[in-house]
């Protein structure tokens, strides 16, 4: 369940960043996105996890 919530948060923050123009708001959203991405990485560290990927949507953005 936690992975689902984190994945949805990442998606939402990316969507918000796509349209936000206010620098102060963008900074807050970018910080929140970075925090969720760190959580995602921690949740995905288990190499035996069949749902493991570098990105919540299953893509690898490296």
C-alpha positions in Angstrom: 0.0 0.0 0.0 2.8 2.4 0.8 4.4 1.9 -2.6 1.0 2.8 -4.2 0.7 6.1 -2.2 4.3 7.1 -2.9 3.9 6.3 -6.6 0.8 8.5 -6.8 2.5 11.3 -5.0 5.4 11.2 -7.4 3.0 11.3 -10.4 1.0 14.2 -8.8 4.1 16.3 -8.1 5.4 15.8 -11.7 2.0 16.9 -13.0 2.1 20.0 -10.8 5.6 20.9 -11.9 4.5 20.7 -15.5 2.2 23.7 -15.1 3.5 25.6 -12.1 5.3 28.9 -12.9 5.6 30.4 -9.5 9.3 29.9 -8.4 8.5 29.6 -4.7 5.8 27.0 -5.4 8.0 25.1 -7.8 10.7 24.9 -5.1 8.3 23.4 -2.6 7.0 20.9 -5.2 10.5 20.0 -6.2 11.4 19.4 -2.6 8.4 17.2 -2.0 9.1 15.3 -5.2 12.7 14.6 -4.2 11.5 13.4 -0.8 9.0 11.0 -2.3 11.7 9.7 -4.8 14.0 9.0 -1.9 11.2 7.0 -0.2 10.5 5.2 -3.4 14.2 4.2 -3.7 14.2 2.9 -0.2 11.1 0.9 -0.8 12.5 -0.6 -4.0 16.0 -1.6 -2.7 15.0 -5.2 -2.2 16.4 -6.9 -5.4 14.0 -9.8 -4.8 11.0 -7.5 -5.2 9.2 -8.4 -8.4 7.7 -4.8 -8.5 11.2 -3.3 -8.3 12.0 -0.5 -10.8 13.8 2.7 -10.7 10.6 4.7 -11.3 7.1 4.2 -10.0 5.6 4.0 -13.5 8.0 1.1 -14.3 10.3 3.2 -16.5 13.9 3.9 -16.0 14.6 7.6 -16.4 18.4 7.3 -16.0 
